[in-house]
Amino acid sequence: MSMKKNQPTARHSRKISASRLRRFIAQAAEDITEGISTVNIALRGNTFEIHLEGATINITINEKGGEA
């Protein structure tokens, strides 16, 4: 599939409960760390970088927050 240059990518977003987000993050952490004993993590500015074998996960904190 080819994409035209300058074509905006679709951004899908929706609101979920905080408890659902906590469950999602907990399950993702279990899945990511299955079979390993340590993970390298770094904080650079407002971004957490989680370094895994063959992958990096970036979580950026926006201090302004979302629009209500």
ZIMO-V489160 format. One record per pair of residues at least 24 apart in sequence whose C-alpha atoms are under 7 Angstrom apart, sorted by the first residue. I is the first residue (numbers start at 1). J is the second residue. D is the distance in Angstrom with one decimal. If there is no record, write none. Layout:
I & J & D
I & J & D
This chain:
none
